[in-house]
């Protein structure tokens, strides 16, 4: 991927890099329509998703 790190974000980047990743969540498909084009938002469910607290950073100008 691509990453842009601004000088006023170094502390937040270090905090992000110090975190231990959580296990991957599971994607549960509730319904399997005949066509891929018939899927709807409600057909998908993400299970066991975990996240760390938000890291706030000032907008770089």
mmCIF file as Biopython writes it, N, C-alpha, C and O atoms, coordinates in Angstrom:
data_model
#
loop_
_atom_site.group_PDB
_atom_site.id
_atom_site.type_symbol
_atom_site.label_atom_id
_atom_site.label_alt_id
_atom_site.label_comp_id
_atom_site.label_asym_id
_atom_site.label_entity_id
_atom_site.label_seq_id
_atom_site.pdbx_PDB_ins_code
_atom_site.Cartn_x
_atom_site.Cartn_y
_atom_site.Cartn_z
_atom_site.occupancy
_atom_site.B_iso_or_equiv
_atom_site.auth_seq_id
_atom_site.auth_asym_id
_atom_site.pdbx_PDB_model_num
ATOM 1   N N  . UNK A ? 1  ? 0.816   -1.184  0.000  1.0 0.0 1  A 1 
ATOM 2   C CA . UNK A ? 1  ? 0.000   0.000   0.000  1.0 0.0 1  A 1 
ATOM 3   C C  . UNK A ? 1  ? 0.858   1.246   0.000  1.0 0.0 1  A 1 
ATOM 4   O O  . UNK A ? 1  ? 2.087   1.180   0.038  1.0 0.0 1  A 1 
ATOM 5   N N  . UNK A ? 2  ? 0.199   2.356   -0.043 1.0 0.0 2  A 1 
ATOM 6   C CA . UNK A ? 2  ? 0.843   3.660   -0.060 1.0 0.0 2  A 1 
ATOM 7   C C  . UNK A ? 2  ? 0.609   4.328   1.288  1.0 0.0 2  A 1 
ATOM 8   O O  . UNK A ? 2  ? -0.454  4.170   1.889  1.0 0.0 2  A 1 
ATOM 9   N N  . UNK A ? 3  ? 1.584   5.059   1.754  1.0 0.0 3  A 1 
ATOM 10  C CA . UNK A ? 3  ? 1.461   5.694   3.059  1.0 0.0 3  A 1 
ATOM 11  C C  . UNK A ? 3  ? 2.102   7.075   3.015  1.0 0.0 3  A 1 
ATOM 12  O O  . UNK A ? 3  ? 3.211   7.234   2.506  1.0 0.0 3  A 1 
ATOM 13  N N  . UNK A ? 4  ? 1.412   8.058   3.541  1.0 0.0 4  A 1 
ATOM 14  C CA . UNK A ? 4  ? 1.952   9.414   3.666  1.0 0.0 4  A 1 
ATOM 15  C C  . UNK A ? 4  ? 1.999   9.732   5.156  1.0 0.0 4  A 1 
ATOM 16  O O  . UNK A ? 4  ? 0.967   9.744   5.827  1.0 0.0 4  A 1 
ATOM 17  N N  . UNK A ? 5  ? 3.188   9.985   5.664  1.0 0.0 5  A 1 
ATOM 18  C CA . UNK A ? 5  ? 3.351   10.316  7.075  1.0 0.0 5  A 1 
ATOM 19  C C  . UNK A ? 5  ? 3.909   11.730  7.153  1.0 0.0 5  A 1 
ATOM 20  O O  . UNK A ? 5  ? 4.977   12.021  6.616  1.0 0.0 5  A 1 
ATOM 21  N N  . UNK A ? 6  ? 3.177   12.595  7.824  1.0 0.0 6  A 1 
ATOM 22  C CA . UNK A ? 6  ? 3.600   13.974  7.972  1.0 0.0 6  A 1 
ATOM 23  C C  . UNK A ? 6  ? 4.357   14.141  9.282  1.0 0.0 6  A 1 
ATOM 24  O O  . UNK A ? 6  ? 4.159   13.371  10.221 1.0 0.0 6  A 1 
ATOM 25  N N  . UNK A ? 7  ? 5.215   15.135  9.345  1.0 0.0 7  A 1 
ATOM 26  C CA . UNK A ? 7  ? 6.082   15.315  10.514 1.0 0.0 7  A 1 
ATOM 27  C C  . UNK A ? 7  ? 5.295   15.540  11.804 1.0 0.0 7  A 1 
ATOM 28  O O  . UNK A ? 7  ? 5.791   15.229  12.886 1.0 0.0 7  A 1 
ATOM 29  N N  . UNK A ? 8  ? 4.080   16.075  11.707 1.0 0.0 8  A 1 
ATOM 30  C CA . UNK A ? 8  ? 3.298   16.285  12.928 1.0 0.0 8  A 1 
ATOM 31  C C  . UNK A ? 8  ? 2.482   15.049  13.311 1.0 0.0 8  A 1 
ATOM 32  O O  . UNK A ? 8  ? 1.619   15.127  14.185 1.0 0.0 8  A 1 
ATOM 33  N N  . UNK A ? 9  ? 2.744   13.916  12.669 1.0 0.0 9  A 1 
ATOM 34  C CA . UNK A ? 9  ? 2.029   12.669  12.974 1.0 0.0 9  A 1 
ATOM 35  C C  . UNK A ? 9  ? 2.956   11.566  13.501 1.0 0.0 9  A 1 
ATOM 36  O O  . UNK A ? 9  ? 2.516   10.431  13.682 1.0 0.0 9  A 1 
ATOM 37  N N  . UNK A ? 10 ? 4.205   11.881  13.743 1.0 0.0 10 A 1 
ATOM 38  C CA . UNK A ? 10 ? 5.162   10.852  14.163 1.0 0.0 10 A 1 
ATOM 39  C C  . UNK A ? 10 ? 4.723   10.125  15.436 1.0 0.0 10 A 1 
ATOM 40  O O  . UNK A ? 10 ? 4.835   8.902   15.514 1.0 0.0 10 A 1 
ATOM 41  N N  . UNK A ? 11 ? 4.231   10.853  16.423 1.0 0.0 11 A 1 
ATOM 42  C CA . UNK A ? 11 ? 3.814   10.214  17.682 1.0 0.0 11 A 1 
ATOM 43  C C  . UNK A ? 11 ? 2.660   9.241   17.457 1.0 0.0 11 A 1 
ATOM 44  O O  . UNK A ? 11 ? 2.636   8.158   18.040 1.0 0.0 11 A 1 
ATOM 45  N N  . UNK A ? 12 ? 1.712   9.625   16.618 1.0 0.0 12 A 1 
ATOM 46  C CA . UNK A ? 12 ? 0.567   8.764   16.342 1.0 0.0 12 A 1 
ATOM 47  C C  . UNK A ? 12 ? 0.992   7.518   15.561 1.0 0.0 12 A 1 
ATOM 48  O O  . UNK A ? 12 ? 0.459   6.431   15.788 1.0 0.0 12 A 1 
ATOM 49  N N  . UNK A ? 13 ? 1.938   7.670   14.652 1.0 0.0 13 A 1 
ATOM 50  C CA . UNK A ? 13 ? 2.443   6.522   13.891 1.0 0.0 13 A 1 
ATOM 51  C C  . UNK A ? 13 ? 3.144   5.548   14.830 1.0 0.0 13 A 1 
ATOM 52  O O  . UNK A ? 13 ? 2.952   4.337   14.718 1.0 0.0 13 A 1 
ATOM 53  N N  . UNK A ? 14 ? 3.948   6.057   15.748 1.0 0.0 14 A 1 
ATOM 54  C CA . UNK A ? 14 ? 4.633   5.188   16.704 1.0 0.0 14 A 1 
ATOM 55  C C  . UNK A ? 14 ? 3.629   4.436   17.575 1.0 0.0 14 A 1 
ATOM 56  O O  . UNK A ? 14 ? 3.826   3.260   17.881 1.0 0.0 14 A 1 
ATOM 57  N N  . UNK A ? 15 ? 2.557   5.112   17.971 1.0 0.0 15 A 1 
ATOM 58  C CA . UNK A ? 15 ? 1.530   4.444   18.770 1.0 0.0 15 A 1 
ATOM 59  C C  . UNK A ? 15 ? 0.871   3.325   17.967 1.0 0.0 15 A 1 
ATOM 60  O O  . UNK A ? 15 ? 0.665   2.226   18.483 1.0 0.0 15 A 1 
ATOM 61  N N  . UNK A ? 16 ? 0.542   3.603   16.713 1.0 0.0 16 A 1 
ATOM 62  C CA . UNK A ? 16 ? -0.085  2.583   15.858 1.0 0.0 16 A 1 
ATOM 63  C C  . UNK A ? 16 ? 0.838   1.376   15.681 1.0 0.0 16 A 1 
ATOM 64  O O  . UNK A ? 16 ? 0.393   0.232   15.772 1.0 0.0 16 A 1 
ATOM 65  N N  . UNK A ? 17 ? 2.110   1.631   15.430 1.0 0.0 17 A 1 
ATOM 66  C CA . UNK A ? 17 ? 3.064   0.540   15.206 1.0 0.0 17 A 1 
ATOM 67  C C  . UNK A ? 17 ? 3.337   -0.273  16.474 1.0 0.0 17 A 1 
ATOM 68  O O  . UNK A ? 17 ? 3.765   -1.424  16.385 1.0 0.0 17 A 1 
ATOM 69  N N  . UNK A ? 18 ? 3.098   0.304   17.638 1.0 0.0 18 A 1 
ATOM 70  C CA . UNK A ? 18 ? 3.359   -0.412  18.894 1.0 0.0 18 A 1 
ATOM 71  C C  . UNK A ? 18 ? 2.216   -1.359  19.278 1.0 0.0 18 A 1 
ATOM 72  O O  . UNK A ? 18 ? 2.368   -2.174  20.188 1.0 0.0 18 A 1 
ATOM 73  N N  . UNK A ? 19 ? 1.097   -1.256  18.602 1.0 0.0 19 A 1 
ATOM 74  C CA . UNK A ? 19 ? -0.077  -2.068  18.954 1.0 0.0 19 A 1 
ATOM 75  C C  . UNK A ? 19 ? 0.024   -3.482  18.396 1.0 0.0 19 A 1 
ATOM 76  O O  . UNK A ? 19 ? 0.494   -3.700  17.279 1.0 0.0 19 A 1 
ATOM 77  N N  . UNK A ? 20 ? -0.426  -4.427  19.196 1.0 0.0 20 A 1 
ATOM 78  C CA . UNK A ? 20 ? -0.483  -5.822  18.758 1.0 0.0 20 A 1 
ATOM 79  C C  . UNK A ? 20 ? -1.766  -6.026  17.956 1.0 0.0 20 A 1 
ATOM 80  O O  . UNK A ? 20 ? -2.850  -5.704  18.442 1.0 0.0 20 A 1 
ATOM 81  N N  . UNK A ? 21 ? -1.661  -6.551  16.745 1.0 0.0 21 A 1 
ATOM 82  C CA . UNK A ? 21 ? -2.873  -6.748  15.938 1.0 0.0 21 A 1 
ATOM 83  C C  . UNK A ? 21 ? -3.809  -7.778  16.567 1.0 0.0 21 A 1 
ATOM 84  O O  . UNK A ? 21 ? -3.364  -8.728  17.212 1.0 0.0 21 A 1 
ATOM 85  N N  . UNK A ? 22 ? -5.093  -7.577  16.370 1.0 0.0 22 A 1 
ATOM 86  C CA . UNK A ? 22 ? -6.102  -8.542  16.801 1.0 0.0 22 A 1 
ATOM 87  C C  . UNK A ? 22 ? -6.262  -9.611  15.723 1.0 0.0 22 A 1 
ATOM 88  O O  . UNK A ? 22 ? -5.868  -9.396  14.576 1.0 0.0 22 A 1 
ATOM 89  N N  . UNK A ? 23 ? -6.835  -10.759 16.078 1.0 0.0 23 A 1 
ATOM 90  C CA . UNK A ? 23 ? -7.118  -11.775 15.051 1.0 0.0 23 A 1 
ATOM 91  C C  . UNK A ? 23 ? -8.088  -11.212 14.008 1.0 0.0 23 A 1 
ATOM 92  O O  . UNK A ? 23 ? -8.879  -10.313 14.296 1.0 0.0 23 A 1 
ATOM 93  N N  . UNK A ? 24 ? -8.010  -11.755 12.803 1.0 0.0 24 A 1 
ATOM 94  C CA . UNK A ? 24 ? -8.911  -11.309 11.739 1.0 0.0 24 A 1 
ATOM 95  C C  . UNK A ? 24 ? -10.359 -11.627 12.088 1.0 0.0 24 A 1 
ATOM 96  O O  . UNK A ? 24 ? -10.638 -12.661 12.695 1.0 0.0 24 A 1 
ATOM 97  N N  . UNK A ? 25 ? -11.280 -10.750 11.708 1.0 0.0 25 A 1 
ATOM 98  C CA . UNK A ? 25 ? -12.700 -11.068 11.880 1.0 0.0 25 A 1 
ATOM 99  C C  . UNK A ? 25 ? -13.142 -12.078 10.824 1.0 0.0 25 A 1 
ATOM 100 O O  . UNK A ? 25 ? -12.386 -12.410 9.911  1.0 0.0 25 A 1 
ATOM 101 N N  . UNK A ? 26 ? -14.366 -12.556 10.960 1.0 0.0 26 A 1 
ATOM 102 C CA . UNK A ? 26 ? -14.942 -13.504 10.003 1.0 0.0 26 A 1 
ATOM 103 C C  . UNK A ? 26 ? -16.055 -12.809 9.237  1.0 0.0 26 A 1 
ATOM 104 O O  . UNK A ? 26 ? -16.866 -12.091 9.822  1.0 0.0 26 A 1 
ATOM 105 N N  . UNK A ? 27 ? -16.093 -13.020 7.931  1.0 0.0 27 A 1 
ATOM 106 C CA . UNK A ? 27 ? -17.184 -12.506 7.112  1.0 0.0 27 A 1 
ATOM 107 C C  . UNK A ? 27 ? -18.190 -13.626 6.917  1.0 0.0 27 A 1 
ATOM 108 O O  . UNK A ? 27 ? -17.874 -14.666 6.340  1.0 0.0 27 A 1 
ATOM 109 N N  . UNK A ? 28 ? -19.401 -13.407 7.401  1.0 0.0 28 A 1 
ATOM 110 C CA . UNK A ? 28 ? -20.477 -14.389 7.274  1.0 0.0 28 A 1 
ATOM 111 C C  . UNK A ? 28 ? -21.422 -13.918 6.179  1.0 0.0 28 A 1 
ATOM 112 O O  . UNK A ? 28 ? -21.926 -12.797 6.226  1.0 0.0 28 A 1 
ATOM 113 N N  . UNK A ? 29 ? -21.660 -14.779 5.194  1.0 0.0 29 A 1 
ATOM 114 C CA . UNK A ? 29 ? -22.595 -14.472 4.117  1.0 0.0 29 A 1 
ATOM 115 C C  . UNK A ? 29 ? -23.911 -15.153 4.459  1.0 0.0 29 A 1 
ATOM 116 O O  . UNK A ? 29 ? -23.998 -16.381 4.463  1.0 0.0 29 A 1 
ATOM 117 N N  . UNK A ? 30 ? -24.931 -14.358 4.746  1.0 0.0 30 A 1 
ATOM 118 C CA . UNK A ? 30 ? -26.210 -14.874 5.224  1.0 0.0 30 A 1 
ATOM 119 C C  . UNK A ? 30 ? -27.061 -15.486 4.119  1.0 0.0 30 A 1 
ATOM 120 O O  . UNK A ? 30 ? -27.836 -16.409 4.366  1.0 0.0 30 A 1 
ATOM 121 N N  . UNK A ? 31 ? -26.919 -14.981 2.923  1.0 0.0 31 A 1 
ATOM 122 C CA . UNK A ? 31 ? -27.775 -15.426 1.818  1.0 0.0 31 A 1 
ATOM 123 C C  . UNK A ? 31 ? -26.910 -15.498 0.570  1.0 0.0 31 A 1 
ATOM 124 O O  . UNK A ? 31 ? -26.050 -14.643 0.361  1.0 0.0 31 A 1 
ATOM 125 N N  . UNK A ? 32 ? -27.129 -16.503 -0.254 1.0 0.0 32 A 1 
ATOM 126 C CA . UNK A ? 32 ? -26.356 -16.654 -1.486 1.0 0.0 32 A 1 
ATOM 127 C C  . UNK A ? 32 ? -27.306 -16.626 -2.681 1.0 0.0 32 A 1 
ATOM 128 O O  . UNK A ? 32 ? -27.849 -17.656 -3.079 1.0 0.0 32 A 1 
ATOM 129 N N  . UNK A ? 33 ? -27.497 -15.438 -3.245 1.0 0.0 33 A 1 
ATOM 130 C CA . UNK A ? 33 ? -28.399 -15.332 -4.392 1.0 0.0 33 A 1 
ATOM 131 C C  . UNK A ? 33 ? -27.811 -15.994 -5.635 1.0 0.0 33 A 1 
ATOM 132 O O  . UNK A ? 33 ? -26.626 -16.324 -5.675 1.0 0.0 33 A 1 
ATOM 133 N N  . UNK A ? 34 ? -28.643 -16.179 -6.631 1.0 0.0 34 A 1 
ATOM 134 C CA . UNK A ? 34 ? -28.225 -16.835 -7.876 1.0 0.0 34 A 1 
ATOM 135 C C  . UNK A ? 34 ? -27.184 -16.010 -8.629 1.0 0.0 34 A 1 
ATOM 136 O O  . UNK A ? 34 ? -26.317 -16.573 -9.297 1.0 0.0 34 A 1 
ATOM 137 N N  . UNK A ? 35 ? -27.259 -14.697 -8.529 1.0 0.0 35 A 1 
ATOM 138 C CA . UNK A ? 35 ? -26.335 -13.822 -9.250 1.0 0.0 35 A 1 
ATOM 139 C C  . UNK A ? 35 ? -25.564 -12.950 -8.264 1.0 0.0 35 A 1 
ATOM 140 O O  . UNK A ? 35 ? -26.110 -12.525 -7.246 1.0 0.0 35 A 1 
ATOM 141 N N  . UNK A ? 36 ? -24.313 -12.689 -8.565 1.0 0.0 36 A 1 
ATOM 142 C CA . UNK A ? 36 ? -23.494 -11.806 -7.726 1.0 0.0 36 A 1 
ATOM 143 C C  . UNK A ? 36 ? -24.084 -10.400 -7.668 1.0 0.0 36 A 1 
ATOM 144 O O  . UNK A ? 36 ? -23.856 -9.672  -6.702 1.0 0.0 36 A 1 
ATOM 145 N N  . UNK A ? 37 ? -24.831 -10.020 -8.679 1.0 0.0 37 A 1 
ATOM 146 C CA . UNK A ? 37 ? -25.421 -8.688  -8.745 1.0 0.0 37 A 1 
ATOM 147 C C  . UNK A ? 37 ? -26.661 -8.543  -7.856 1.0 0.0 37 A 1 
ATOM 148 O O  . UNK A ? 37 ? -27.186 -7.440  -7.706 1.0 0.0 37 A 1 
ATOM 149 N N  . UNK A ? 38 ? -27.128 -9.635  -7.275 1.0 0.0 38 A 1 
ATOM 150 C CA . UNK A ? 38 ? -28.314 -9.604  -6.420 1.0 0.0 38 A 1 
ATOM 151 C C  . UNK A ? 38 ? -27.987 -9.500  -4.931 1.0 0.0 38 A 1 
ATOM 152 O O  . UNK A ? 38 ? -28.893 -9.473  -4.098 1.0 0.0 38 A 1 
ATOM 153 N N  . UNK A ? 39 ? -26.704 -9.442  -4.594 1.0 0.0 39 A 1 
ATOM 154 C CA . UNK A ? 39 ? -26.346 -9.281  -3.185 1.0 0.0 39 A 1 
ATOM 155 C C  . UNK A ? 39 ? -26.793 -7.918  -2.677 1.0 0.0 39 A 1 
ATOM 156 O O  . UNK A ? 39 ? -26.829 -6.938  -3.422 1.0 0.0 39 A 1 
ATOM 157 N N  . UNK A ? 40 ? -27.135 -7.876  -1.386 1.0 0.0 40 A 1 
ATOM 158 C CA . UNK A ? 40 ? -27.509 -6.638  -0.722 1.0 0.0 40 A 1 
ATOM 159 C C  . UNK A ? 40 ? -26.659 -6.482  0.532  1.0 0.0 40 A 1 
ATOM 160 O O  . UNK A ? 40 ? -26.081 -7.449  1.026  1.0 0.0 40 A 1 
ATOM 161 N N  . UNK A ? 41 ? -26.590 -5.279  1.030  1.0 0.0 41 A 1 
ATOM 162 C CA . UNK A ? 41 ? -25.798 -4.971  2.222  1.0 0.0 41 A 1 
ATOM 163 C C  . UNK A ? 41 ? -26.127 -5.915  3.377  1.0 0.0 41 A 1 
ATOM 164 O O  . UNK A ? 41 ? -25.231 -6.371  4.087  1.0 0.0 41 A 1 
ATOM 165 N N  . UNK A ? 42 ? -27.390 -6.200  3.558  1.0 0.0 42 A 1 
ATOM 166 C CA . UNK A ? 42 ? -27.851 -7.032  4.671  1.0 0.0 42 A 1 
ATOM 167 C C  . UNK A ? 42 ? -27.421 -8.495  4.548  1.0 0.0 42 A 1 
ATOM 168 O O  . UNK A ? 42 ? -27.569 -9.257  5.504  1.0 0.0 42 A 1 
ATOM 169 N N  . UNK A ? 43 ? -26.900 -8.894  3.405  1.0 0.0 43 A 1 
ATOM 170 C CA . UNK A ? 43 ? -26.468 -10.275 3.195  1.0 0.0 43 A 1 
ATOM 171 C C  . UNK A ? 43 ? -25.135 -10.585 3.871  1.0 0.0 43 A 1 
ATOM 172 O O  . UNK A ? 43 ? -24.733 -11.746 3.943  1.0 0.0 43 A 1 
ATOM 173 N N  . UNK A ? 44 ? -24.451 -9.564  4.365  1.0 0.0 44 A 1 
ATOM 174 C CA . UNK A ? 44 ? -23.121 -9.739  4.933  1.0 0.0 44 A 1 
ATOM 175 C C  . UNK A ? 44 ? -23.103 -9.345  6.404  1.0 0.0 44 A 1 
ATOM 176 O O  . UNK A ? 44 ? -23.757 -8.391  6.826  1.0 0.0 44 A 1 
ATOM 177 N N  . UNK A ? 45 ? -22.328 -10.114 7.173  1.0 0.0 45 A 1 
ATOM 178 C CA . UNK A ? 45 ? -22.177 -9.832  8.597  1.0 0.0 45 A 1 
ATOM 179 C C  . UNK A ? 45 ? -20.717 -10.068 8.984  1.0 0.0 45 A 1 
ATOM 180 O O  . UNK A ? 45 ? -20.149 -11.114 8.670  1.0 0.0 45 A 1 
ATOM 181 N N  . UNK A ? 46 ? -20.118 -9.099  9.662  1.0 0.0 46 A 1 
ATOM 182 C CA . UNK A ? 46 ? -18.741 -9.224  10.143 1.0 0.0 46 A 1 
ATOM 183 C C  . UNK A ? 46 ? -18.803 -9.674  11.599 1.0 0.0 46 A 1 
ATOM 184 O O  . UNK A ? 46 ? -19.415 -9.014  12.439 1.0 0.0 46 A 1 
ATOM 185 N N  . UNK A ? 47 ? -18.164 -10.803 11.886 1.0 0.0 47 A 1 
ATOM 186 C CA . UNK A ? 47 ? -18.194 -11.389 13.230 1.0 0.0 47 A 1 
ATOM 187 C C  . UNK A ? 47 ? -16.835 -11.261 13.911 1.0 0.0 47 A 1 
ATOM 188 O O  . UNK A ? 47 ? -15.790 -11.349 13.267 1.0 0.0 47 A 1 
ATOM 189 N N  . UNK A ? 48 ? -16.869 -11.056 15.203 1.0 0.0 48 A 1 
ATOM 190 C CA . UNK A ? 48 ? -15.662 -11.023 16.046 1.0 0.0 48 A 1 
ATOM 191 C C  . UNK A ? 48 ? -14.679 -9.930  15.652 1.0 0.0 48 A 1 
ATOM 192 O O  . UNK A ? 48 ? -13.467 -10.123 15.750 1.0 0.0 48 A 1 
ATOM 193 N N  . UNK A ? 49 ? -15.191 -8.780  15.206 1.0 0.0 49 A 1 
ATOM 194 C CA . UNK A ? 49 ? -14.329 -7.642  14.868 1.0 0.0 49 A 1 
ATOM 195 C C  . UNK A ? 49 ? -13.911 -6.938  16.150 1.0 0.0 49 A 1 
ATOM 196 O O  . UNK A ? 49 ? -14.756 -6.596  16.978 1.0 0.0 49 A 1 
ATOM 197 N N  . UNK A ? 50 ? -12.623 -6.723  16.315 1.0 0.0 50 A 1 
ATOM 198 C CA . UNK A ? 50 ? -12.083 -6.008  17.470 1.0 0.0 50 A 1 
ATOM 199 C C  . UNK A ? 50 ? -11.231 -4.854  16.966 1.0 0.0 50 A 1 
ATOM 200 O O  . UNK A ? 50 ? -10.639 -4.933  15.890 1.0 0.0 50 A 1 
ATOM 201 N N  . UNK A ? 51 ? -11.174 -3.785  17.746 1.0 0.0 51 A 1 
ATOM 202 C CA . UNK A ? 51 ? -10.348 -2.646  17.348 1.0 0.0 51 A 1 
ATOM 203 C C  . UNK A ? 51 ? -9.757  -1.976  18.580 1.0 0.0 51 A 1 
ATOM 204 O O  . UNK A ? 51 ? -10.291 -2.064  19.686 1.0 0.0 51 A 1 
ATOM 205 N N  . UNK A ? 52 ? -8.657  -1.317  18.353 1.0 0.0 52 A 1 
ATOM 206 C CA . UNK A ? 52 ? -8.018  -0.528  19.400 1.0 0.0 52 A 1 
ATOM 207 C C  . UNK A ? 52 ? -8.712  0.835   19.485 1.0 0.0 52 A 1 
ATOM 208 O O  . UNK A ? 52 ? -9.473  1.198   18.588 1.0 0.0 52 A 1 
ATOM 209 N N  . UNK A ? 53 ? -8.456  1.582   20.547 1.0 0.0 53 A 1 
ATOM 210 C CA . UNK A ? 53 ? -9.018  2.937   20.637 1.0 0.0 53 A 1 
ATOM 211 C C  . UNK A ? 53 ? -8.518  3.819   19.486 1.0 0.0 53 A 1 
ATOM 212 O O  . UNK A ? 53 ? -7.456  3.580   18.911 1.0 0.0 53 A 1 
ATOM 213 N N  . UNK A ? 54 ? -9.302  4.824   19.178 1.0 0.0 54 A 1 
ATOM 214 C CA . UNK A ? 54 ? -8.963  5.740   18.089 1.0 0.0 54 A 1 
ATOM 215 C C  . UNK A ? 54 ? -7.673  6.497   18.418 1.0 0.0 54 A 1 
ATOM 216 O O  . UNK A ? 54 ? -7.379  6.777   19.580 1.0 0.0 54 A 1 
ATOM 217 N N  . UNK A ? 55 ? -6.917  6.818   17.377 1.0 0.0 55 A 1 
ATOM 218 C CA . UNK A ? 55 ? -5.729  7.662   17.511 1.0 0.0 55 A 1 
ATOM 219 C C  . UNK A ? 55 ? -6.046  8.964   16.783 1.0 0.0 55 A 1 
ATOM 220 O O  . UNK A ? 55 ? -6.255  8.968   15.570 1.0 0.0 55 A 1 
ATOM 221 N N  . UNK A ? 56 ? -6.078  10.051  17.518 1.0 0.0 56 A 1 
ATOM 222 C CA . UNK A ? 56 ? -6.387  11.344  16.903 1.0 0.0 56 A 1 
ATOM 223 C C  . UNK A ? 56 ? -5.093  12.025  16.470 1.0 0.0 56 A 1 
ATOM 224 O O  . UNK A ? 56 ? -4.067  11.939  17.143 1.0 0.0 56 A 1 
ATOM 225 N N  . UNK A ? 57 ? -5.172  12.703  15.328 1.0 0.0 57 A 1 
ATOM 226 C CA . UNK A ? 57 ? -4.022  13.436  14.809 1.0 0.0 57 A 1 
ATOM 227 C C  . UNK A ? 57 ? -4.528  14.716  14.159 1.0 0.0 57 A 1 
ATOM 228 O O  . UNK A ? 57 ? -5.611  14.730  13.574 1.0 0.0 57 A 1 
ATOM 229 N N  . UNK A ? 58 ? -3.753  15.786  14.256 1.0 0.0 58 A 1 
ATOM 230 C CA . UNK A ? 58 ? -4.170  17.028  13.611 1.0 0.0 58 A 1 
ATOM 231 C C  . UNK A ? 58 ? -4.120  16.884  12.089 1.0 0.0 58 A 1 
ATOM 232 O O  . UNK A ? 58 ? -3.343  16.095  11.551 1.0 0.0 58 A 1 
ATOM 233 N N  . UNK A ? 59 ? -4.950  17.649  11.420 1.0 0.0 59 A 1 
ATOM 234 C CA . UNK A ? 59 ? -4.936  17.643  9.957  1.0 0.0 59 A 1 
ATOM 235 C C  . UNK A ? 59 ? -3.659  18.339  9.502  1.0 0.0 59 A 1 
ATOM 236 O O  . UNK A ? 59 ? -3.337  19.432  9.968  1.0 0.0 59 A 1 
ATOM 237 N N  . UNK A ? 60 ? -2.939  17.700  8.593  1.0 0.0 60 A 1 
ATOM 238 C CA . UNK A ? 60 ? -1.709  18.293  8.066  1.0 0.0 60 A 1 
ATOM 239 C C  . UNK A ? 60 ? -2.068  19.302  6.982  1.0 0.0 60 A 1 
ATOM 240 O O  . UNK A ? 60 ? -2.795  18.985  6.039  1.0 0.0 60 A 1 
ATOM 241 N N  . UNK A ? 61 ? -1.555  20.512  7.126  1.0 0.0 61 A 1 
ATOM 242 C CA . UNK A ? 61 ? -1.849  21.565  6.140  1.0 0.0 61 A 1 
ATOM 243 C C  . UNK A ? 61 ? -0.581  21.949  5.422  1.0 0.0 61 A 1 
ATOM 244 O O  . UNK A ? 61 ? -0.605  22.818  4.551  1.0 0.0 61 A 1 
#
